[in-house]
């Protein structure tokens, strides 16, 4: 995707402009500044055009050309700065990028997104109102409801959420709240929100309570005028059109709507459903309704939204998060879809069916779609169902494909920067529990974003947008670990492959695939054994454009060869691969920002050649408790690595500073430090340290507590005591926190 390429180019030029090495190539500073300015301008245009679906399609037409040009420019820029090549080609490519920017600027409307900016303005012009009225009443109703009605019919009837059903009805029929109320139902796509809201709307206790009812679905870009028009069309079919045609001011349309209610004090309600982020973010336009309706008119707005749990807590009467189904509820729904309400199921099929239902992970749409595929399959033996339960055939893939359009809307509605963050989550294994801090560190190292602050914000937005799931939370509500539902993991990988955001190596067949692989920027290896196959090894080494090599497969305890010939590599995450000794070849990768591997060997002093390294993580293959006599130290050259932000080297102590100038000015996180490392001389040379983890493996004086006071920026302190007497047992002791803010 073009935005990803431009974002990466911006990060690259910004880093190079701050680097002393940029002076190696003549005129490189001037060229880099020109590239940065043009890239920034192009990025802003892409963001602007992305705000509307119409303009977004125009960007898609040029997406590949822009991406190819920007990627080539970035490659040439980095190579020229270090190899002193002729920079004429850089100038030409930068000019080409500027041409794309100018071409896209021509697509911008004279008044940027005028419709959207006036969405909530009740005094908007008659011309706007007339434009909105070009559709007939039936067009509005059919276009808005067609897709969600189809989805609701697929989910069908499931009585597993009767408790939630009753709670929502109680909120709607509350006699003690005499203002406009907003109740938000939120949850991921396919969880049954539209169906749930429609069942509430059609429930006899609701329909008998209100004389007039309207049910409206709202699209991605909506206008309040159009919503009111749709309500009028349903409340008074004969006169609704007349009201709108007759009036030339929007405020009079609202007046007509008010007079449709028989009595302001009759307890009337307005029920509107939507699943769009912008509606929830604006508190479902309830403020506009409050300004228009008199205080004695009672109204209730129900939002059925797939987004923004956070915003739902402000200005709303109540909000309900629709939960995933339990294992028992999932099997109940699957059985009903395959065998009917009264259908019989053999014991063997039930046993396999429960496994299949569990693999659906509680999402009703997945359950009913898989059930539909099973119902249509000719093979209904328990052997076949066992294959389905183990995902050894195409049933789940077929189901995910059928669900793709429904899920894609959640992804498509994300802004560009959140799309990048979401796609990056797909590099991990399916259903993998992702640690928040590692994910954000990878985002930063890979150039997806600039700071940890934005990373935390973006992750919470992905969770509140219901495309990612929070598995564990800290005491202050922040996400600690997260994951993707399998349906979104499939969508994520499909979109990543389509846009060449990353290329996944799952089997040897992926390495033998021809075409379109040579320009990949990220390689994701989900089976570490593949490195031991010569064809795969040669394949990885042949892709000179790779910036990230992510080994996300299961831990492999036996060493396999890793290709270290990728000179432009920025991120090397090989934590799940074991090295007997620290691989000296890695120091050739001078552009590395993130290095993670597992090795029991000592860190070599040449590690300091990686002057751009920001994250250094070295785990031990065996977690062996050692005595003070067995202590090993990091090389003293570690103090020369000024860009380090994150240092986690298990089993090695930090040496005392060896020069007066020894300093780690950017180090923010230090983990698994021994008490012997936490001297005053060491800690004073880490002025920005915010997170400190201390590992105590032997008895001895705990004088290090006396030196922690020198860390003025410290926010989180964690001590782990390794039991010297019981093997493979760790006891975690949280000693203190210097403030209420915790980074993890």
Secondary structure as UniProt FT lines:
FT   HELIX           2..18
FT   HELIX           20..24
FT   TURN            26..27
FT   HELIX           28..49
FT   TURN            50..51
FT   HELIX           53..83
FT   HELIX           88..105
FT   TURN            106..107
FT   TURN            112..113
FT   HELIX           114..117
FT   TURN            118..120
FT   TURN            122..123
FT   HELIX           126..132
FT   TURN            133..134
FT   HELIX           137..155
FT   TURN            160..161
FT   HELIX           162..172
FT   TURN            175..176
FT   STRAND          181..186
FT   TURN            189..190
FT   HELIX           193..202
FT   HELIX           204..207
FT   TURN            208..209
FT   HELIX           224..235
FT   HELIX           237..246
FT   HELIX           250..259
FT   TURN            264..265
FT   HELIX           277..281
FT   HELIX           283..285
FT   HELIX           286..292
FT   TURN            295..296
FT   STRAND          300..304
FT   TURN            309..310
FT   HELIX           311..313
FT   STRAND          318..321
FT   HELIX           327..339
FT   HELIX           347..359
FT   TURN            360..362
FT   HELIX           364..376
FT   HELIX           382..389
FT   TURN            390..391
FT   HELIX           395..412
FT   HELIX           416..424
FT   HELIX           425..427
FT   TURN            430..431
FT   STRAND          434..435
FT   HELIX           436..445
FT   TURN            446..447
FT   HELIX           452..464
FT   TURN            465..466
FT   STRAND          469..473
FT   TURN            475..476
FT   STRAND          479..483
FT   HELIX           486..499
FT   STRAND          503..505
FT   HELIX           508..512
FT   TURN            518..519
FT   STRAND          522..525
FT   HELIX           528..532
FT   HELIX           534..542
FT   TURN            544..545
FT   STRAND          548..551
FT   TURN            567..568
FT   STRAND          571..579
FT   HELIX           584..588
FT   TURN            590..591
FT   STRAND          594..599
FT   HELIX           605..609
FT   TURN            611..612
FT   STRAND          615..619
FT   HELIX           628..630
FT   HELIX           636..640
FT   TURN            642..643
FT   STRAND          646..649
FT   TURN            650..651
FT   TURN            660..661
FT   TURN            665..666
FT   STRAND          669..673
FT   HELIX           675..677
FT   HELIX           680..683
FT   TURN            684..685
FT   TURN            687..688
FT   STRAND          691..696
FT   HELIX           703..706
FT   HELIX           708..710
FT   TURN            712..713
FT   STRAND          716..722
FT   TURN            727..728
FT   STRAND          730..736
//
